[in-house]
Amino acid sequence: MMNGKMKIAITESENFTKIGLEKLKTIGQVQENDFKSMEELIHICEKVEVLFVRLRFKFTQEILMQLPDLKFILSATTGTDHIDEDFFVKRGGKVICLKGETEFLEQIPSTAEHTWALLLSLYKKIPFSFDDVKQGNWNRDAFKGNNLKNKKIAILGMGRVGKQVANIATCFNMQVGYYDIKEMDQPYLKFSTPSALFEWADIITIHIPQNDSNQNFIDKDLLSYIKKTAVLINTSRGGIWDESKLCEMIVNNEIRGVATDVLKNELDNKIKENRLVALSQKSFPIIITPHIAGATIESMEMTEDFIVEKFIRDWNYK
């Protein structure tokens, strides 16, 4: 059982769950922080045993070595590419996250909702027409969009989010196709290969996890199957597609548009150097949001509460 002296730090405390915070305070000394730099974090958290993190910082082996007392990293995310989990576990640490918590995550709609926000914004040319209006123009004919009815939407990865996206697609009377490595009983058109799915689609949405198997999964070859009239939406992770090839396709008009909530180098603080970002500042059909698909007030509160409870259970069992 815990003795109440454990040192816990929250690295991004703005709007942190109040219920979760009070529970953490019953088991340890909690520091509420809103660190702006990793240097500041390391200086203040050198003796901390538990860190509750979001996605502002990347915890590499080099960083973790400067936090020698750290035993737990809590992260209300399904992915852990912001943490060198292999190194941390080998030295005796433990990452507590949402990976594998399927039953709980079924209740969280935020990523699927954001997928549709990006899709509709891109397909209906909403941000581009609004930017034009802000310049004092009223060019109705320049921003004609398309209906979604009867369009073919391809879902790469029919997991929790993929299923939610598919269910919403039926409300628009769309044709739904998917590819997944797992066998499953779904009322949608199943494709035997990702290339066949991409070749068929008018709209492609990505919902696969980033892991060793999926790194650069959407490579140059797979991207070549996309129709020129198709759009691509990514609310998964930036490391799963060939961002460089995608930029070439956009410049050469080999794809109608791209909307993404993630970038390949988003955790390296090199956003200004990202070519996709640079192209979005020109007249190319690109929409980028700063990894906010899961960042709704309701979803963050639910997931942070869940992670706090999961941590307390784990610690009590030790």
C-alpha positions in Angstrom: 0.0 0.0 0.0 1.1 3.6 -0.5 2.5 5.7 2.3 1.4 9.1 1.0 4.9 10.3 0.3 5.2 9.4 -3.3 6.2 12.3 -5.5 3.8 12.8 -8.5 4.0 15.5 -11.1 1.5 16.6 -13.8 3.5 18.0 -16.8 0.5 19.8 -18.4 -2.0 20.6 -15.7 -4.3 23.0 -17.6 -7.8 21.6 -17.4 -6.6 18.5 -15.8 -9.4 16.4 -14.4 -10.4 17.6 -10.9 -11.6 14.2 -9.8 -8.4 12.6 -10.9 -6.3 15.3 -9.3 -8.0 14.8 -5.9 -7.5 11.1 -6.1 -3.8 11.5 -6.8 -3.5 13.9 -3.8 -4.8 11.1 -1.5 -1.8 8.9 -2.4 1.1 11.2 -2.8 2.5 14.7 -3.1 1.2 16.2 -6.3 3.0 19.0 -8.3 0.7 20.7 -10.8 2.8 22.2 -13.6 2.5 23.5 -17.1 6.0 23.1 -18.3 7.0 25.0 -21.4 10.4 23.4 -21.9 12.0 20.0 -21.3 14.8 21.7 -19.4 12.4 23.1 -16.9 10.6 19.7 -16.5 13.9 17.9 -15.9 15.0 20.4 -13.3 11.8 20.3 -11.3 11.0 16.6 -11.7 14.5 15.1 -11.1 13.2 13.3 -7.9 9.7 12.6 -9.1 8.5 9.0 -9.1 5.3 9.4 -11.2 4.7 11.6 -14.2 1.3 12.2 -15.8 2.1 13.4 -19.3 0.2 14.6 -22.4 1.8 15.1 -25.8 3.9 18.3 -25.5 7.1 16.5 -24.7 8.9 13.4 -26.1 10.5 11.2 -23.4 13.5 9.7 -25.1 16.1 7.5 -23.5 18.3 10.6 -23.0 15.6 12.4 -21.2 14.5 9.4 -19.1 18.1 8.9 -17.9 17.9 12.4 -16.4 14.9 11.3 -14.3 16.5 8.5 -12.3 13.7 8.2 -9.7 10.9 7.9 -12.2 9.0 4.6 -11.9 5.6 5.3 -13.6 4.6 7.3 -16.7 0.9 7.9 -17.0 -0.5 8.8 -20.4 -4.1 9.0 -21.4 -3.3 7.9 -24.9 -3.6 4.7 -26.9 -0.2 5.3 -28.6 3.1 5.7 -26.7 5.4 7.0 -29.5 6.1 10.0 -27.3 7.8 7.7 -24.8 10.8 5.3 -25.2 8.8 2.6 -23.6 11.3 -0.2 -24.3 14.1 1.6 -22.5 11.9 2.7 -19.6 10.5 -0.8 -19.0 14.0 -2.4 -19.3 15.2 -0.2 -16.4 12.2 -1.2 -14.3 9.7 1.5 -15.1 6.1 1.1 -16.2 3.9 3.0 -18.7 0.2 3.1 -17.9 -1.9 4.1 -20.9 -5.1 3.3 -22.8 -3.6 0.7 -25.0 -5.8 -2.4 -25.1 -8.6 -0.8 -23.1 -11.2 -1.5 -25.8 -14.3 -1.7 -23.7 -13.6 1.7 -22.1 -12.5 3.4 -25.3 -15.8 2.4 -27.1 -17.3 5.3 -25.1 -15.0 7.9 -26.6 -16.2 9.4 -29.8 -13.8 12.4 -30.2 -11.3 11.0 -32.8 -14.1 9.7 -35.1 -15.9 13.1 -34.8 -12.7 15.0 -35.6 -12.1 12.7 -38.6 -15.5 13.8 -40.0 -14.8 17.5 -39.1 -11.6 17.2 -41.3 -13.3 15.3 -44.0 -16.2 17.7 -44.3 -14.0 20.7 -44.1 -11.8 19.4 -46.9 -14.6 18.0 -49.1 -16.7 21.2 -48.8 -13.7 23.5 -49.0 -14.8 25.3 -45.9 -11.5 26.8 -44.6 -10.4 27.8 -48.0 -13.6 29.6 -48.8 -13.6 31.3 -45.4 -10.1 32.5 -45.9 -11.2 34.0 -49.2 -14.2 35.8 -47.5 -11.9 37.2 -44.9 -10.0 38.9 -47.8 -13.2 40.7 -48.7 -14.2 38.3 -51.6 -17.5 36.5 -52.3 -16.4 33.9 -54.9 -19.2 31.4 -54.7 -18.3 29.6 -58.0 -14.7 29.2 -56.9 -15.5 26.9 -54.0 -18.0 24.3 -55.3 -17.8 21.2 -53.2 -19.3 17.7 -53.7 -22.0 15.6 -52.1 -21.1 12.7 -49.9 -24.0 10.6 -50.8 -23.0 7.5 -52.8 -19.3 8.4 -52.5 -16.9 5.5 -51.6 -15.2 5.9 -48.3 -12.3 3.6 -47.5 -11.4 2.9 -43.9 -7.9 1.6 -43.3 -8.2 -0.2 -39.9 -11.6 -1.2 -38.7 -10.9 -0.9 -35.0 -12.7 1.2 -32.5 -12.4 4.5 -34.4 -12.8 2.9 -37.8 -16.1 1.4 -36.8 -17.3 4.7 -35.5 -16.3 6.5 -38.7 -18.1 3.8 -40.7 -21.3 4.1 -38.7 -21.4 7.9 -39.4 -20.8 7.3 -43.1 -24.0 5.3 -43.3 -25.9 8.5 -42.2 -24.6 10.2 -45.4 -25.7 7.2 -47.5 -22.1 6.4 -48.5 -20.5 3.2 -49.8 -18.2 1.9 -47.0 -15.2 -0.3 -47.7 -12.4 -1.4 -45.3 -9.2 -3.3 -44.9 -8.1 -4.8 -41.6 -5.5 -7.5 -40.8 -8.1 -9.1 -38.5 -11.0 -11.2 -39.6 -14.2 -9.6 -38.5 -17.9 -9.7 -39.3 -18.8 -6.2 -40.5 -21.8 -5.1 -42.7 -19.4 -3.3 -45.1 -17.4 -4.2 -48.2 -14.2 -5.9 -47.1 -11.0 -5.7 -49.3 -8.3 -8.3 -49.3 -5.5 -5.8 -49.8 -4.9 -2.1 -48.9 -4.0 -1.3 -52.5 -7.4 -2.6 -53.8 -9.1 -0.5 -51.1 -7.2 2.7 -52.1 -7.8 2.1 -55.8 -11.6 1.9 -55.1 -12.0 4.9 -52.8 -13.1 8.5 -53.2 -12.2 9.2 -49.6 -9.6 7.3 -47.5 -9.4 7.6 -43.7 -6.6 6.1 -41.7 -7.1 4.4 -38.4 -4.2 2.0 -37.8 -1.9 2.2 -34.8 1.7 3.3 -35.1 4.0 0.3 -34.3 7.0 -1.4 -35.8 4.8 -3.3 -38.4 2.9 -0.1 -39.4 5.8 2.3 -39.6 5.6 3.9 -43.1 2.7 1.5 -43.9 1.3 3.9 -46.4 4.4 3.9 -48.5 5.2 5.2 -52.0 3.7 2.1 -53.6 0.4 2.2 -51.7 0.0 5.9 -52.3 0.3 5.3 -56.1 -3.1 3.5 -56.0 -5.0 6.7 -54.9 -7.1 8.3 -57.6 -6.4 11.9 -58.5 -9.9 12.8 -57.4 -9.6 11.2 -54.0 -8.9 12.7 -50.6 -6.8 11.3 -47.7 -7.6 11.9 -44.0 -5.2 10.9 -41.2 -6.2 11.0 -37.5 -3.8 8.2 -36.6 -0.1 9.0 -36.4 2.3 10.8 -38.7 4.8 7.9 -38.8 2.5 5.6 -40.7 2.6 7.3 -44.0 5.3 8.5 -46.5 4.9 12.2 -45.9 7.6 13.2 -48.4 5.9 11.2 -51.2 2.5 12.7 -50.2 3.9 16.2 -50.6 5.1 15.3 -54.1 1.6 14.0 -55.0 0.0 17.3 -53.7 2.3 19.5 -55.8 1.8 17.3 -58.9 -2.0 17.3 -58.5 -2.0 13.5 -58.1 -4.4 13.7 -55.2 -7.4 16.0 -54.6 -6.6 16.9 -51.0 -5.2 15.9 -47.6 -6.4 16.6 -44.1 -4.4 15.4 -41.1 -4.3 15.8 -37.3 -0.8 14.4 -37.1 2.7 15.0 -38.6 5.7 12.8 -38.8 7.9 15.1 -36.8 5.4 16.7 -34.5 7.2 15.6 -31.3 10.5 17.0 -32.4 9.6 20.7 -32.4 10.3 21.0 -36.1 6.9 22.0 -37.3 8.3 25.0 -39.2 10.6 22.7 -41.2 7.8 20.3 -42.2 7.1 20.5 -45.9 3.4 19.6 -45.5 3.0 22.6 -43.3 4.9 24.8 -45.8 2.6 23.6 -48.6 -0.5 24.3 -46.5 0.5 28.0 -46.4 0.2 28.2 -50.1 -2.8 27.4 -52.3 -2.6 23.6 -52.0 -5.7 21.7 -50.6 -4.3 20.8 -47.2 -5.8 21.1 -43.7 -3.7 20.4 -40.7 -4.8 20.5 -37.0 -2.3 20.1 -34.1 -3.1 16.6 -32.9 -6.4 17.7 -31.3 -8.7 14.8 -32.4 -8.8 13.3 -28.9 -8.5 16.7 -27.1 -12.0 17.4 -26.2 -12.9 18.5 -22.7 -15.2 15.5 -22.1 -12.9 12.9 -23.6 -9.8 14.2 -21.8 -11.6 14.2 -18.5 -12.9 10.7 -19.0 -9.5 9.2 -20.1 -7.5 11.0 -17.4 -9.9 9.8 -14.7 -9.5 6.3 -16.1 -5.7 6.4 -16.1 -5.6 7.6 -12.5 -7.9 4.8 -11.5 -5.8 2.3 -13.4 -2.6 3.6 -11.8 -4.1 3.4 -8.3 -5.2 -0.2 -8.8 -1.8 -1.2 -10.2 0.1 0.5 -7.3 -2.2 -1.1 -4.6 -1.6 -4.6 -6.1 2.2 -4.2 -5.7 
